[in-house]
Amino acid sequence: MYQPEFEAMPREKLTQLQLERLRNTLRHIQANNRRYTEQLQGLGAADVKCLDDLRQFPFMTKEDLRRAYPFGLACTPQSAFMRMHMSSGTTGTPIICPHTPGDVKQWGEIVARCLTAAGVGRDDVLQITPSFGLFNGGFGFHYGASALQTMIIPIGAGRTRLQLQFMKDLGTTAVAAIASYPLRLMEVAAEEGFDFHTETKLRVGIFGAEIWSDEMRRRIEEVMGIKAFDIIGMTESGGVGMGIDCQDRSGIHVWEDHYLIEFVDPNGVEPVEDGAWGEMVVTTLTRQALPLIRFRTRDISRVISREKCNCGRTALRVERIACRNDDMLKVKGINFYPRQVESILLRHPEVGHDYLIEIDRVGGADQMTIYVETENSGNAGLAQQIDTELHNLIGLHVDLVLLPIGDLPRPAGKAMRVKDKREHGH
Ligand SMILES: [Zn+2]
């Protein structure tokens, strides 16, 4: 562990620390930002006697943060900012997250914990493939690896052939990436006859920023010869590194001394019980420039356990994020998530890593077509089989179009899995 005094803190002590830090955060907001204080409807530190008291506070949404563009909810003067990042994948007004030097230090610490949990240390060589820019990924891994004095290869996004060359020539042992990027690496490696097992020393992959299924994880681990770890965190929470799964792989540990996590009804306001699926709501306990109080992430997960893990950490364990509330698709009145489709597709070894779900309205009715790449695109039996499995899982029949490998577009950055051509989306 990087900070065992916090990562393995007994629950009672942890709860006490959280309460103290929550009150400090509320005092910090009250002292420094009138607008933010009003948004909390007059509630503050004095109203919090125990952690459950947080439930009286209003939720905060992405929309609140957008309306506050650029620094309307910041709780330190701009002269105290050291850097900023911007949330990706949104249209319209961006969400800006400023960081003080203290915030950057906190960020480095939580990512260092994540890297350590994944087995990355001082002797490793970490190739950082997310971009170094407005997106927080590149810098987050940079600060974490710097804290550990791990050698960094700050290559950033793209340049897949150079990525492979560096992996081989510079002795890369660990790679950090957006979850769909390993697929590009694997694809180019296949084209070049590059074998990760014999040509590299890779042993760890740390992937996040996108929803990726267990099936996808198995494929990546097999081809790249690595153990792959799922890391969570978002621009709004201060960046990547809010939690990661450990070697025991029995859930994602969330660093609770920095983040207070609740799960609530995704379509309502009521808390859900441990074990039940809900929307993850984040309150930051140590962030200075832009603290969050009850921020609705739209990510759907659930509590696995609050007990001590086999790895020794006591930090709360949550399920890998199953879906983003906004990603839910509704076709012919049936709700489902893209990851459910992915898990069916990737169970078939003949199916390539890329797929596209296209939804359209034809003659007043929804029509769903799934494009998948396969080496044997004349295989009608495969299409039939997948259709049956999808029907069993989500209750829909789909048109399945088998394409040769390489036929679907490969966008830079996050993968495109869904194309909804209907006028209003749903
Ligand atoms: Zn653990």
Boltz pocket constraint, residues with backbone or C-beta under 6 A from the ligand:
constraints:
  - pocket:
      binder: B
      contacts: [[A, 246], [A, 247], [A, 248], [A, 249], [A, 250], [A, 251], [A, 253], [A, 309], [A, 310], [A, 311], [A, 312], [A, 313]]
      max_distance: 6.0
